[in-house]
Amino acid sequence: MELTICVGSSCHLKGSRDVIKILERLISLHRLEDKITLKGSFCMGECSKNGVCVCVDSDRFNVAPLNAELFFNDVILKRIN
C-alpha cells in the first residue's frame, strides 16, 4: 500500500508534519513497514479542504493531526487486513 502525504505550504500549515509522525508511529507499532510505503508530495490540489491531503493508493482523504489515528484505524488497517 502506498500513502502519499501532501507537504505543500497549505498542508504544512494544517499539520502535515504531525500527520506524518503519527502515521510513522502507527505503522511501526503495527509492524507494517513491509506493507506500507510513505511518500511526500507537493501540492495535490486539495488546498481548499480541511486537513492534510493523504492519498491511499489512488483514493484521497483529508486528515487532520487530531483524527490521524482514527483515519489509520478506519481506513488503513481495514485495507491491509
Phi and psi in degrees as a GROMACS rama.xvg file:
@    title "Ramachandran Plot"
@    xaxis  label "Phi"
@    yaxis  label "Psi"
@TYPE xy
-115.215  125.395  GLU-2
-110.085  122.193  LEU-3
-115.046  121.85  THR-4
-109.148  129.476  ILE-5
-69.5048  131.125  CYS-6
-120.8  19.9354  VAL-7
-65.8097  171.433  GLY-8
-59.6001  -41.1017  SER-9
-66.2222  -47.1329  SER-10
-69.4961  -31.9824  CYS-11
-59.4171  -43.9355  HIS-12
-67.8249  -24.8159  LEU-13
-86.9209  -2.14259  LYS-14
107.753  26.9199  GLY-15
-58.9773  -36.1114  SER-16
-61.6947  -42.3511  ARG-17
-67.1792  -40.0711  ASP-18
-61.3938  -42.6987  VAL-19
-61.5646  -46.9114  ILE-20
-60.2487  -42.6732  LYS-21
-65.2434  -45.6372  ILE-22
-65.2077  -40.0796  LEU-23
-60.5228  -43.4753  GLU-24
-63.152  -43.8825  ARG-25
-69.7479  -38.1392  LEU-26
-61.4847  -43.8487  ILE-27
-66.342  -44.4808  SER-28
-57.7631  -39.8776  LEU-29
-91.463  4.69753  HIS-30
53.6616  50.7129  ARG-31
-110.468  18.023  LEU-32
-58.6305  -30.5594  GLU-33
-83.6761  -8.04133  ASP-34
-111.651  -17.1082  LYS-35
-126.314  131.305  ILE-36
-111.297  125.512  THR-37
-96.3476  134.78  LEU-38
-134.876  155.976  LYS-39
-110.049  153.926  GLY-40
-147.369  145.4  SER-41
-77.0874  -174.943  PHE-42
-33.6143  127.999  CYS-43
-110.671  10.5909  MET-44
79.829  17.5335  GLY-45
-112.626  25.4289  GLU-46
-60.4668  -30.9073  CYS-47
-78.9399  -10.6209  SER-48
-89.7955  159.204  LYS-49
-75.6004  142.189  ASN-50
89.5828  176.973  GLY-51
-90.38  135.353  VAL-52
-75.09  124.275  CYS-53
-127.097  124.291  VAL-54
-99.2506  129.26  CYS-55
-109.742  107.577  VAL-56
55.2233  -107.069  ASP-57
-112.786  3.32459  SER-58
-93.1457  135.716  ASP-59
-102.276  139.178  ARG-60
-133.989  153.994  PHE-61
-109.477  118.58  ASN-62
-124.403  127.951  VAL-63
-99.8292  155.75  ALA-64
-52.7939  -35.6625  PRO-65
-69.0752  -24.7662  LEU-66
-114.348  13.5061  ASN-67
-63.5558  -39.3723  ALA-68
-68.5332  -41.421  GLU-69
-61.5201  -43.4094  LEU-70
-57.6857  -45.4523  PHE-71
-60.2006  -47.739  PHE-72
-66.938  -42.4001  ASN-73
-81.1684  -31.7637  ASP-74
-107.258  -55.8387  VAL-75
-67.3043  -53.5348  ILE-76
-61.9303  -36.8685  LEU-77
-66.2831  -33.9178  LYS-78
-78.037  -29.8265  ARG-79
-72.0932  -40.2316  ILE-80
